[in-house]
Amino acid sequence: MNSSSIWFIIISVSIVSILPRILPVAVLSRFDFPAQLKKWLSFVAPAVLGSLTALYILAPDGYIDLSINNNFIWSFIPTLLVAVRTRSLLYSLLVGMATMALLYNFF
């Protein structure tokens, strides 16, 4: 492969990657949606994030693991407490990483 074909591939992949993200925003931003639809859509992202998080915590190996050996559950508990109390993404992230590091290194 020469450099021009590599550049063609990079540009083509970039266009194909960015179009599905920009096109819906550009088209749908011209419409005015009803308030109920806007409210309903505001719950979609947190619901998807919550379901992915629950799946990752409760089924880390592809099957539900509610045993005492599931480090993800043990790490989730202090992380959730810090997140609810402080409402800080930084503190939640630091507590989650620290508890996972402690659990992996000492237990």
Biopython code that builds the backbone (N, CA, C, O; Angstrom):
import numpy as np
from Bio.PDB.StructureBuilder import StructureBuilder

atoms = [
    (1, "MET", "N", (0.835, -1.185, 0.000)),
    (1, "MET", "CA", (0.000, 0.000, 0.000)),
    (1, "MET", "C", (0.873, 1.239, 0.000)),
    (1, "MET", "O", (1.845, 1.342, 0.748)),
    (2, "ASN", "N", (0.511, 2.154, -0.837)),
    (2, "ASN", "CA", (1.247, 3.410, -0.844)),
    (2, "ASN", "C", (0.567, 4.398, 0.104)),
    (2, "ASN", "O", (-0.504, 4.120, 0.645)),
    (3, "SER", "N", (1.195, 5.535, 0.294)),
    (3, "SER", "CA", (0.695, 6.493, 1.286)),
    (3, "SER", "C", (-0.623, 7.129, 0.864)),
    (3, "SER", "O", (-1.432, 7.485, 1.721)),
    (4, "SER", "N", (-0.857, 7.281, -0.437)),
    (4, "SER", "CA", (-2.120, 7.890, -0.863)),
    (4, "SER", "C", (-3.307, 6.972, -0.576)),
    (4, "SER", "O", (-4.380, 7.458, -0.218)),
    (5, "SER", "N", (-3.142, 5.671, -0.723)),
    (5, "SER", "CA", (-4.247, 4.764, -0.412)),
    (5, "SER", "C", (-4.486, 4.686, 1.097)),
    (5, "SER", "O", (-5.622, 4.510, 1.537)),
    (6, "ILE", "N", (-3.430, 4.816, 1.882)),
    (6, "ILE", "CA", (-3.604, 4.835, 3.338)),
    (6, "ILE", "C", (-4.370, 6.079, 3.756)),
    (6, "ILE", "O", (-5.270, 6.008, 4.593)),
    (7, "TRP", "N", (-4.010, 7.233, 3.167)),
    (7, "TRP", "CA", (-4.738, 8.463, 3.477)),
    (7, "TRP", "C", (-6.188, 8.371, 3.022)),
    (7, "TRP", "O", (-7.081, 8.865, 3.710)),
    (8, "PHE", "N", (-6.435, 7.753, 1.887)),
    (8, "PHE", "CA", (-7.803, 7.572, 1.403)),
    (8, "PHE", "C", (-8.609, 6.723, 2.383)),
    (8, "PHE", "O", (-9.766, 7.031, 2.666)),
    (9, "ILE", "N", (-8.008, 5.667, 2.896)),
    (9, "ILE", "CA", (-8.694, 4.800, 3.860)),
    (9, "ILE", "C", (-8.973, 5.556, 5.160)),
    (9, "ILE", "O", (-10.063, 5.443, 5.720)),
    (10, "ILE", "N", (-8.005, 6.317, 5.636)),
    (10, "ILE", "CA", (-8.189, 7.075, 6.882)),
    (10, "ILE", "C", (-9.310, 8.093, 6.729)),
    (10, "ILE", "O", (-10.160, 8.213, 7.611)),
    (11, "ILE", "N", (-9.320, 8.824, 5.625)),
    (11, "ILE", "CA", (-10.360, 9.833, 5.399)),
    (11, "ILE", "C", (-11.723, 9.172, 5.218)),
    (11, "ILE", "O", (-12.723, 9.669, 5.736)),
    (12, "SER", "N", (-11.774, 8.068, 4.496)),
    (12, "SER", "CA", (-13.044, 7.364, 4.285)),
    (12, "SER", "C", (-13.611, 6.838, 5.595)),
    (12, "SER", "O", (-14.806, 6.977, 5.856)),
    (13, "VAL", "N", (-12.774, 6.242, 6.408)),
    (13, "VAL", "CA", (-13.234, 5.726, 7.696)),
    (13, "VAL", "C", (-13.689, 6.871, 8.598)),
    (13, "VAL", "O", (-14.661, 6.727, 9.340)),
    (14, "SER", "N", (-13.000, 7.996, 8.540)),
    (14, "SER", "CA", (-13.397, 9.156, 9.340)),
    (14, "SER", "C", (-14.768, 9.665, 8.923)),
    (14, "SER", "O", (-15.601, 9.974, 9.775)),
    (15, "ILE", "N", (-15.003, 9.752, 7.637)),
    (15, "ILE", "CA", (-16.300, 10.222, 7.136)),
    (15, "ILE", "C", (-17.409, 9.256, 7.528)),
    (15, "ILE", "O", (-18.468, 9.676, 7.995)),
    (16, "VAL", "N", (-17.170, 7.972, 7.342)),
    (16, "VAL", "CA", (-18.183, 6.972, 7.682)),
    (16, "VAL", "C", (-18.442, 6.961, 9.191)),
    (16, "VAL", "O", (-19.556, 6.668, 9.623)),
    (17, "SER", "N", (-17.446, 7.271, 9.975)),
    (17, "SER", "CA", (-17.613, 7.285, 11.425)),
    (17, "SER", "C", (-18.343, 8.533, 11.911)),
    (17, "SER", "O", (-19.131, 8.457, 12.853)),
    (18, "ILE", "N", (-18.093, 9.672, 11.288)),
    (18, "ILE", "CA", (-18.662, 10.923, 11.780)),
    (18, "ILE", "C", (-20.064, 11.209, 11.233)),
    (18, "ILE", "O", (-20.853, 11.882, 11.895)),
    (19, "LEU", "N", (-20.380, 10.718, 10.057)),
    (19, "LEU", "CA", (-21.699, 10.990, 9.473)),
    (19, "LEU", "C", (-22.865, 10.488, 10.319)),
    (19, "LEU", "O", (-23.818, 11.242, 10.516)),
    (20, "PRO", "N", (-22.843, 9.265, 10.826)),
    (20, "PRO", "CA", (-23.982, 8.832, 11.652)),
    (20, "PRO", "C", (-24.139, 9.623, 12.946)),
    (20, "PRO", "O", (-25.202, 9.583, 13.566)),
    (21, "ARG", "N", (-23.113, 10.330, 13.358)),
    (21, "ARG", "CA", (-23.215, 11.134, 14.575)),
    (21, "ARG", "C", (-23.743, 12.529, 14.278)),
    (21, "ARG", "O", (-24.549, 13.063, 15.040)),
    (22, "ILE", "N", (-23.299, 13.120, 13.186)),
    (22, "ILE", "CA", (-23.662, 14.499, 12.882)),
    (22, "ILE", "C", (-24.995, 14.600, 12.153)),
    (22, "ILE", "O", (-25.771, 15.520, 12.412)),
    (23, "LEU", "N", (-25.267, 13.685, 11.260)),
    (23, "LEU", "CA", (-26.470, 13.762, 10.435)),
    (23, "LEU", "C", (-27.764, 13.788, 11.251)),
    (23, "LEU", "O", (-28.607, 14.646, 10.989)),
    (24, "PRO", "N", (-27.970, 12.895, 12.227)),
    (24, "PRO", "CA", (-29.218, 12.984, 13.000)),
    (24, "PRO", "C", (-29.344, 14.287, 13.783)),
    (24, "PRO", "O", (-30.438, 14.840, 13.891)),
    (25, "VAL", "N", (-28.247, 14.776, 14.323)),
    (25, "VAL", "CA", (-28.298, 16.035, 15.068)),
    (25, "VAL", "C", (-28.646, 17.184, 14.134)),
    (25, "VAL", "O", (-29.455, 18.044, 14.483)),
    (26, "ALA", "N", (-28.050, 17.204, 12.961)),
    (26, "ALA", "CA", (-28.315, 18.277, 12.009)),
    (26, "ALA", "C", (-29.759, 18.252, 11.523)),
    (26, "ALA", "O", (-30.374, 19.306, 11.363)),
    (27, "VAL", "N", (-30.299, 17.078, 11.290)),
    (27, "VAL", "CA", (-31.672, 16.976, 10.777)),
    (27, "VAL", "C", (-32.691, 17.208, 11.885)),
    (27, "VAL", "O", (-33.639, 17.973, 11.704)),
    (28, "LEU", "N", (-32.507, 16.558, 13.029)),
    (28, "LEU", "CA", (-33.512, 16.617, 14.092)),
    (28, "LEU", "C", (-33.487, 17.922, 14.877)),
    (28, "LEU", "O", (-34.450, 18.220, 15.583)),
    (29, "SER", "N", (-32.430, 18.701, 14.781)),
    (29, "SER", "CA", (-32.385, 19.972, 15.506)),
    (29, "SER", "C", (-33.337, 21.004, 14.909)),
    (29, "SER", "O", (-33.618, 22.022, 15.542)),
    (30, "ARG", "N", (-33.823, 20.761, 13.729)),
    (30, "ARG", "CA", (-34.754, 21.697, 13.082)),
    (30, "ARG", "C", (-36.198, 21.486, 13.520)),
    (30, "ARG", "O", (-37.052, 22.339, 13.277)),
    (31, "PHE", "N", (-36.473, 20.363, 14.158)),
    (31, "PHE", "CA", (-37.832, 20.053, 14.581)),
    (31, "PHE", "C", (-38.030, 20.431, 16.044)),
    (31, "PHE", "O", (-37.093, 20.414, 16.842)),
    (32, "ASP", "N", (-39.273, 20.771, 16.375)),
    (32, "ASP", "CA", (-39.634, 21.046, 17.757)),
    (32, "ASP", "C", (-40.465, 19.872, 18.267)),
    (32, "ASP", "O", (-41.563, 19.618, 17.772)),
    (33, "PHE", "N", (-39.941, 19.165, 19.249)),
    (33, "PHE", "CA", (-40.606, 17.977, 19.759)),
    (33, "PHE", "C", (-41.508, 18.332, 20.933)),
    (33, "PHE", "O", (-41.244, 19.306, 21.637)),
    (34, "PRO", "N", (-42.562, 17.562, 21.153)),
    (34, "PRO", "CA", (-43.436, 17.809, 22.308)),
    (34, "PRO", "C", (-42.681, 17.632, 23.629)),
    (34, "PRO", "O", (-41.685, 16.913, 23.700)),
    (35, "ALA", "N", (-43.174, 18.296, 24.658)),
    (35, "ALA", "CA", (-42.510, 18.259, 25.962)),
    (35, "ALA", "C", (-42.479, 16.849, 26.540)),
    (35, "ALA", "O", (-41.499, 16.462, 27.176)),
    (36, "GLN", "N", (-43.543, 16.079, 26.324)),
    (36, "GLN", "CA", (-43.568, 14.714, 26.854)),
    (36, "GLN", "C", (-42.496, 13.843, 26.202)),
    (36, "GLN", "O", (-41.863, 13.030, 26.875)),
    (37, "LEU", "N", (-42.294, 14.008, 24.907)),
    (37, "LEU", "CA", (-41.261, 13.236, 24.216)),
    (37, "LEU", "C", (-39.874, 13.637, 24.702)),
    (37, "LEU", "O", (-39.007, 12.784, 24.890)),
    (38, "LYS", "N", (-39.664, 14.940, 24.906)),
    (38, "LYS", "CA", (-38.372, 15.402, 25.426)),
    (38, "LYS", "C", (-38.110, 14.836, 26.814)),
    (38, "LYS", "O", (-36.994, 14.421, 27.126)),
    (39, "LYS", "N", (-39.159, 14.823, 27.651)),
    (39, "LYS", "CA", (-38.999, 14.277, 28.994)),
    (39, "LYS", "C", (-38.694, 12.784, 28.930)),
    (39, "LYS", "O", (-37.826, 12.295, 29.653)),
    (40, "TRP", "N", (-39.406, 12.057, 28.064)),
    (40, "TRP", "CA", (-39.178, 10.624, 27.925)),
    (40, "TRP", "C", (-37.764, 10.354, 27.420)),
    (40, "TRP", "O", (-37.092, 9.452, 27.919)),
    (41, "LEU", "N", (-37.311, 11.117, 26.449)),
    (41, "LEU", "CA", (-35.967, 10.929, 25.905)),
    (41, "LEU", "C", (-34.879, 11.263, 26.927)),
    (41, "LEU", "O", (-33.770, 10.735, 26.845)),
    (42, "SER", "N", (-35.189, 12.133, 27.884)),
    (42, "SER", "CA", (-34.185, 12.476, 28.895)),
    (42, "SER", "C", (-33.871, 11.300, 29.812)),
    (42, "SER", "O", (-32.844, 11.304, 30.490)),
    (43, "PHE", "N", (-34.747, 10.290, 29.840)),
    (43, "PHE", "CA", (-34.511, 9.118, 30.682)),
    (43, "PHE", "C", (-33.768, 8.008, 29.951)),
    (43, "PHE", "O", (-33.351, 7.037, 30.583)),
    (44, "VAL", "N", (-33.595, 8.123, 28.659)),
    (44, "VAL", "CA", (-32.996, 7.033, 27.888)),
    (44, "VAL", "C", (-31.521, 6.838, 28.245)),
    (44, "VAL", "O", (-31.103, 5.714, 28.522)),
    (45, "ALA", "N", (-30.742, 7.892, 28.243)),
    (45, "ALA", "CA", (-29.305, 7.769, 28.525)),
    (45, "ALA", "C", (-29.030, 7.229, 29.932)),
    (45, "ALA", "O", (-28.219, 6.313, 30.070)),
    (46, "PRO", "N", (-29.675, 7.760, 30.989)),
    (46, "PRO", "CA", (-29.432, 7.169, 32.314)),
    (46, "PRO", "C", (-29.888, 5.714, 32.421)),
    (46, "PRO", "O", (-29.261, 4.920, 33.123)),
    (47, "ALA", "N", (-30.969, 5.359, 31.733)),
    (47, "ALA", "CA", (-31.440, 3.970, 31.780)),
    (47, "ALA", "C", (-30.444, 3.028, 31.106)),
    (47, "ALA", "O", (-30.161, 1.946, 31.620)),
    (48, "VAL", "N", (-29.921, 3.437, 29.970)),
    (48, "VAL", "CA", (-28.935, 2.606, 29.274)),
    (48, "VAL", "C", (-27.658, 2.498, 30.101)),
    (48, "VAL", "O", (-27.093, 1.413, 30.238)),
    (49, "LEU", "N", (-27.209, 3.614, 30.647)),
    (49, "LEU", "CA", (-26.003, 3.593, 31.480)),
    (49, "LEU", "C", (-26.200, 2.725, 32.720)),
    (49, "LEU", "O", (-25.309, 1.965, 33.098)),
    (50, "GLY", "N", (-27.355, 2.837, 33.343)),
    (50, "GLY", "CA", (-27.647, 2.016, 34.518)),
    (50, "GLY", "C", (-27.688, 0.535, 34.207)),
    (50, "GLY", "O", (-27.181, -0.282, 34.975)),
    (51, "SER", "N", (-28.293, 0.186, 33.080)),
    (51, "SER", "CA", (-28.370, -1.236, 32.727)),
    (51, "SER", "C", (-26.992, -1.799, 32.378)),
    (51, "SER", "O", (-26.679, -2.932, 32.742)),
    (52, "LEU", "N", (-26.179, -1.031, 31.685)),
    (52, "LEU", "CA", (-24.826, -1.495, 31.373)),
    (52, "LEU", "C", (-23.975, -1.625, 32.635)),
    (52, "LEU", "O", (-23.191, -2.565, 32.770)),
    (53, "THR", "N", (-24.135, -0.678, 33.554)),
    (53, "THR", "CA", (-23.389, -0.733, 34.805)),
    (53, "THR", "C", (-23.811, -1.940, 35.636)),
    (53, "THR", "O", (-22.965, -2.657, 36.170)),
    (54, "ALA", "N", (-25.118, -2.162, 35.742)),
    (54, "ALA", "CA", (-25.607, -3.314, 36.510)),
    (54, "ALA", "C", (-25.122, -4.620, 35.901)),
    (54, "ALA", "O", (-24.728, -5.538, 36.621)),
    (55, "LEU", "N", (-25.151, -4.704, 34.586)),
    (55, "LEU", "CA", (-24.680, -5.917, 33.920)),
    (55, "LEU", "C", (-23.198, -6.151, 34.197)),
    (55, "LEU", "O", (-22.781, -7.283, 34.442)),
    (56, "TYR", "N", (-22.410, -5.091, 34.158)),
    (56, "TYR", "CA", (-20.969, -5.215, 34.388)),
    (56, "TYR", "C", (-20.661, -5.585, 35.838)),
    (56, "TYR", "O", (-19.722, -6.336, 36.101)),
    (57, "ILE", "N", (-21.447, -5.063, 36.774)),
    (57, "ILE", "CA", (-21.198, -5.335, 38.193)),
    (57, "ILE", "C", (-21.701, -6.718, 38.588)),
    (57, "ILE", "O", (-21.002, -7.460, 39.277)),
    (58, "LEU", "N", (-22.902, -7.066, 38.157)),
    (58, "LEU", "CA", (-23.518, -8.320, 38.603)),
    (58, "LEU", "C", (-23.100, -9.527, 37.779)),
    (58, "LEU", "O", (-23.145, -10.654, 38.272)),
    (59, "ALA", "N", (-22.696, -9.312, 36.541)),
    (59, "ALA", "CA", (-22.314, -10.435, 35.674)),
    (59, "ALA", "C", (-20.992, -10.142, 34.978)),
    (59, "ALA", "O", (-20.965, -9.998, 33.756)),
    (60, "PRO", "N", (-19.895, -10.052, 35.725)),
    (60, "PRO", "CA", (-18.622, -9.689, 35.104)),
    (60, "PRO", "C", (-18.074, -10.738, 34.143)),
    (60, "PRO", "O", (-17.327, -10.407, 33.222)),
    (61, "ASP", "N", (-18.440, -11.992, 34.352)),
    (61, "ASP", "CA", (-17.935, -13.059, 33.481)),
    (61, "ASP", "C", (-19.001, -13.593, 32.539)),
    (61, "ASP", "O", (-18.824, -14.657, 31.944)),
    (62, "GLY", "N", (-20.096, -12.876, 32.397)),
    (62, "GLY", "CA", (-21.151, -13.304, 31.489)),
    (62, "GLY", "C", (-22.291, -14.033, 32.164)),
    (62, "GLY", "O", (-23.301, -14.322, 31.522)),
    (63, "TYR", "N", (-22.158, -14.334, 33.427)),
    (63, "TYR", "CA", (-23.242, -14.961, 34.182)),
    (63, "TYR", "C", (-23.365, -14.225, 35.514)),
    (63, "TYR", "O", (-22.385, -13.676, 36.016)),
    (64, "ILE", "N", (-24.557, -14.216, 36.078)),
    (64, "ILE", "CA", (-24.801, -13.468, 37.307)),
    (64, "ILE", "C", (-24.031, -14.108, 38.457)),
    (64, "ILE", "O", (-24.157, -15.302, 38.732)),
    (65, "ASP", "N", (-23.237, -13.284, 39.114)),
    (65, "ASP", "CA", (-22.395, -13.748, 40.214)),
    (65, "ASP", "C", (-22.690, -12.899, 41.447)),
    (65, "ASP", "O", (-22.157, -11.798, 41.590)),
    (66, "LEU", "N", (-23.530, -13.407, 42.329)),
    (66, "LEU", "CA", (-23.864, -12.691, 43.557)),
    (66, "LEU", "C", (-23.097, -13.236, 44.755)),
    (66, "LEU", "O", (-23.508, -13.056, 45.901)),
    (67, "SER", "N", (-21.993, -13.895, 44.484)),
    (67, "SER", "CA", (-21.212, -14.497, 45.565)),
    (67, "SER", "C", (-20.383, -13.438, 46.285)),
    (67, "SER", "O", (-20.265, -12.296, 45.841)),
    (68, "ILE", "N", (-19.827, -13.852, 47.384)),
    (68, "ILE", "CA", (-18.991, -12.958, 48.182)),
    (68, "ILE", "C", (-17.658, -12.674, 47.488)),
    (68, "ILE", "O", (-16.951, -11.743, 47.873)),
    (69, "ASN", "N", (-17.314, -13.451, 46.487)),
    (69, "ASN", "CA", (-16.046, -13.284, 45.768)),
    (69, "ASN", "C", (-16.124, -12.302, 44.610)),
    (69, "ASN", "O", (-15.123, -12.078, 43.929)),
    (70, "ASN", "N", (-17.286, -11.713, 44.370)),
    (70, "ASN", "CA", (-17.435, -10.754, 43.280)),
    (70, "ASN", "C", (-16.899, -9.394, 43.742)),
    (70, "ASN", "O", (-17.579, -8.665, 44.463)),
    (71, "ASN", "N", (-15.684, -9.065, 43.322)),
    (71, "ASN", "CA", (-15.053, -7.804, 43.728)),
    (71, "ASN", "C", (-15.788, -6.582, 43.207)),
    (71, "ASN", "O", (-15.704, -5.510, 43.807)),
    (72, "PHE", "N", (-16.499, -6.723, 42.112)),
    (72, "PHE", "CA", (-17.200, -5.577, 41.537)),
    (72, "PHE", "C", (-18.319, -5.100, 42.455)),
    (72, "PHE", "O", (-18.550, -3.897, 42.578)),
    (73, "ILE", "N", (-19.011, -6.029, 43.096)),
    (73, "ILE", "CA", (-20.069, -5.637, 44.036)),
    (73, "ILE", "C", (-19.463, -4.933, 45.241)),
    (73, "ILE", "O", (-19.975, -3.907, 45.690)),
    (74, "TRP", "N", (-18.375, -5.484, 45.765)),
    (74, "TRP", "CA", (-17.727, -4.875, 46.924)),
    (74, "TRP", "C", (-17.168, -3.490, 46.599)),
    (74, "TRP", "O", (-17.155, -2.609, 47.459)),
    (75, "SER", "N", (-16.721, -3.301, 45.397)),
    (75, "SER", "CA", (-16.217, -1.989, 44.994)),
    (75, "SER", "C", (-17.355, -1.013, 44.709)),
    (75, "SER", "O", (-17.208, 0.195, 44.894)),
    (76, "PHE", "N", (-18.480, -1.543, 44.261)),
    (76, "PHE", "CA", (-19.617, -0.684, 43.925)),
    (76, "PHE", "C", (-20.227, -0.038, 45.165)),
    (76, "PHE", "O", (-20.696, 1.098, 45.098)),
    (77, "ILE", "N", (-20.228, -0.735, 46.276)),
    (77, "ILE", "CA", (-20.895, -0.230, 47.483)),
    (77, "ILE", "C", (-20.276, 1.083, 47.976)),
    (77, "ILE", "O", (-21.013, 2.058, 48.117)),
    (78, "PRO", "N", (-18.965, 1.167, 48.245)),
    (78, "PRO", "CA", (-18.421, 2.464, 48.674)),
    (78, "PRO", "C", (-18.463, 3.522, 47.573)),
    (78, "PRO", "O", (-18.597, 4.713, 47.853)),
    (79, "THR", "N", (-18.349, 3.085, 46.332)),
    (79, "THR", "CA", (-18.414, 4.047, 45.233)),
    (79, "THR", "C", (-19.794, 4.681, 45.157)),
    (79, "THR", "O", (-19.911, 5.890, 44.956)),
    (80, "LEU", "N", (-20.838, 3.877, 45.315)),
    (80, "LEU", "CA", (-22.203, 4.407, 45.297)),
    (80, "LEU", "C", (-22.435, 5.348, 46.469)),
    (80, "LEU", "O", (-23.060, 6.397, 46.309)),
    (81, "LEU", "N", (-21.938, 4.983, 47.643)),
    (81, "LEU", "CA", (-22.105, 5.856, 48.808)),
    (81, "LEU", "C", (-21.434, 7.210, 48.599)),
    (81, "LEU", "O", (-22.005, 8.248, 48.929)),
    (82, "VAL", "N", (-20.231, 7.197, 48.054)),
    (82, "VAL", "CA", (-19.524, 8.455, 47.786)),
    (82, "VAL", "C", (-20.244, 9.251, 46.700)),
    (82, "VAL", "O", (-20.343, 10.474, 46.794)),
    (83, "ALA", "N", (-20.740, 8.576, 45.685)),
    (83, "ALA", "CA", (-21.435, 9.269, 44.595)),
    (83, "ALA", "C", (-22.713, 9.933, 45.092)),
    (83, "ALA", "O", (-23.009, 11.067, 44.716)),
    (84, "VAL", "N", (-23.469, 9.237, 45.930)),
    (84, "VAL", "CA", (-24.719, 9.807, 46.444)),
    (84, "VAL", "C", (-24.428, 10.948, 47.410)),
    (84, "VAL", "O", (-25.115, 11.970, 47.399)),
    (85, "ARG", "N", (-23.421, 10.775, 48.232)),
    (85, "ARG", "CA", (-23.126, 11.797, 49.246)),
    (85, "ARG", "C", (-22.496, 13.055, 48.648)),
    (85, "ARG", "O", (-22.893, 14.167, 48.995)),
    (86, "THR", "N", (-21.525, 12.890, 47.758)),
    (86, "THR", "CA", (-20.790, 14.054, 47.249)),
    (86, "THR", "C", (-21.299, 14.549, 45.902)),
    (86, "THR", "O", (-21.120, 15.719, 45.564)),
    (87, "ARG", "N", (-21.929, 13.675, 45.134)),
    (87, "ARG", "CA", (-22.362, 13.989, 43.764)),
    (87, "ARG", "C", (-21.178, 14.477, 42.912)),
    (87, "ARG", "O", (-21.330, 15.340, 42.047)),
    (88, "SER", "N", (-20.025, 13.913, 43.175)),
    (88, "SER", "CA", (-18.811, 14.283, 42.456)),
    (88, "SER", "C", (-18.324, 13.091, 41.646)),
    (88, "SER", "O", (-18.058, 12.021, 42.194)),
    (89, "LEU", "N", (-18.212, 13.283, 40.354)),
    (89, "LEU", "CA", (-17.713, 12.222, 39.490)),
    (89, "LEU", "C", (-16.259, 11.898, 39.815)),
    (89, "LEU", "O", (-15.861, 10.734, 39.788)),
    (90, "LEU", "N", (-15.472, 12.916, 40.119)),
    (90, "LEU", "CA", (-14.059, 12.702, 40.435)),
    (90, "LEU", "C", (-13.890, 11.845, 41.687)),
    (90, "LEU", "O", (-13.129, 10.878, 41.677)),
    (91, "TYR", "N", (-14.592, 12.192, 42.758)),
    (91, "TYR", "CA", (-14.472, 11.415, 43.995)),
    (91, "TYR", "C", (-14.989, 9.992, 43.805)),
    (91, "TYR", "O", (-14.403, 9.040, 44.320)),
    (92, "SER", "N", (-16.076, 9.853, 43.074)),
    (92, "SER", "CA", (-16.626, 8.516, 42.819)),
    (92, "SER", "C", (-15.633, 7.673, 42.038)),
    (92, "SER", "O", (-15.420, 6.501, 42.350)),
    (93, "LEU", "N", (-15.037, 8.263, 41.040)),
    (93, "LEU", "CA", (-14.055, 7.550, 40.228)),
    (93, "LEU", "C", (-12.840, 7.153, 41.055)),
    (93, "LEU", "O", (-12.354, 6.027, 40.948)),
    (94, "LEU", "N", (-12.352, 8.067, 41.870)),
    (94, "LEU", "CA", (-11.184, 7.773, 42.700)),
    (94, "LEU", "C", (-11.479, 6.672, 43.721)),
    (94, "LEU", "O", (-10.653, 5.785, 43.937)),
    (95, "VAL", "N", (-12.652, 6.730, 44.343)),
    (95, "VAL", "CA", (-13.010, 5.699, 45.323)),
    (95, "VAL", "C", (-13.180, 4.354, 44.634)),
    (95, "VAL", "O", (-12.725, 3.334, 45.152)),
    (96, "GLY", "N", (-13.826, 4.335, 43.476)),
    (96, "GLY", "CA", (-13.997, 3.082, 42.745)),
    (96, "GLY", "C", (-12.671, 2.473, 42.329)),
    (96, "GLY", "O", (-12.467, 1.268, 42.469)),
    (97, "MET", "N", (-11.775, 3.295, 41.821)),
    (97, "MET", "CA", (-10.466, 2.785, 41.409)),
    (97, "MET", "C", (-9.656, 2.314, 42.613)),
    (97, "MET", "O", (-8.989, 1.281, 42.551)),
    (98, "ALA", "N", (-9.713, 3.067, 43.703)),
    (98, "ALA", "CA", (-8.948, 2.689, 44.892)),
    (98, "ALA", "C", (-9.470, 1.387, 45.490)),
    (98, "ALA", "O", (-8.681, 0.524, 45.875)),
    (99, "THR", "N", (-10.781, 1.238, 45.571)),
    (99, "THR", "CA", (-11.310, -0.002, 46.149)),
    (99, "THR", "C", (-11.030, -1.194, 45.247)),
    (99, "THR", "O", (-10.743, -2.282, 45.745)),
    (100, "MET", "N", (-11.106, -1.018, 43.943)),
    (100, "MET", "CA", (-10.775, -2.131, 43.044)),
    (100, "MET", "C", (-9.300, -2.495, 43.170)),
    (100, "MET", "O", (-8.952, -3.675, 43.174)),
    (101, "ALA", "N", (-8.432, -1.494, 43.272)),
    (101, "ALA", "CA", (-7.001, -1.773, 43.432)),
    (101, "ALA", "C", (-6.734, -2.509, 44.740)),
    (101, "ALA", "O", (-5.952, -3.459, 44.773)),
    (102, "LEU", "N", (-7.381, -2.073, 45.809)),
    (102, "LEU", "CA", (-7.207, -2.757, 47.096)),
    (102, "LEU", "C", (-7.734, -4.185, 47.046)),
    (102, "LEU", "O", (-7.085, -5.105, 47.545)),
    (103, "LEU", "N", (-8.897, -4.373, 46.453)),
    (103, "LEU", "CA", (-9.481, -5.713, 46.388)),
    (103, "LEU", "C", (-8.640, -6.654, 45.535)),
    (103, "LEU", "O", (-8.466, -7.821, 45.887)),
    (104, "TYR", "N", (-8.121, -6.158, 44.424)),
    (104, "TYR", "CA", (-7.316, -7.021, 43.558)),
    (104, "TYR", "C", (-5.952, -7.335, 44.159)),
    (104, "TYR", "O", (-5.413, -8.420, 43.940)),
    (105, "ASN", "N", (-5.394, -6.405, 44.907)),
    (105, "ASN", "CA", (-4.049, -6.612, 45.437)),
    (105, "ASN", "C", (-4.012, -7.310, 46.790)),
    (105, "ASN", "O", (-3.018, -7.957, 47.120)),
    (106, "PHE", "N", (-5.070, -7.193, 47.575)),
    (106, "PHE", "CA", (-5.024, -7.741, 48.926)),
    (106, "PHE", "C", (-6.023, -8.860, 49.188)),
    (106, "PHE", "O", (-5.931, -9.524, 50.221)),
    (107, "PHE", "N", (-6.968, -9.087, 48.292)),
    (107, "PHE", "CA", (-7.972, -10.134, 48.544)),
    (107, "PHE", "C", (-8.075, -11.063, 47.373)),
    (107, "PHE", "O", (-8.866, -12.005, 47.400)),
]
sb = StructureBuilder()
sb.init_structure("model")
sb.init_model(0)
sb.init_chain("A")
sb.init_seg("    ")
for serial, (resi, resn, name, xyz) in enumerate(atoms, 1):
    if name == "N":
        sb.init_residue(resn, " ", resi, " ")
    sb.init_atom(name, np.array(xyz, "f"), 0.0, 1.0, " ", f" {name:<3s}", serial, name[0])
structure = sb.get_structure()
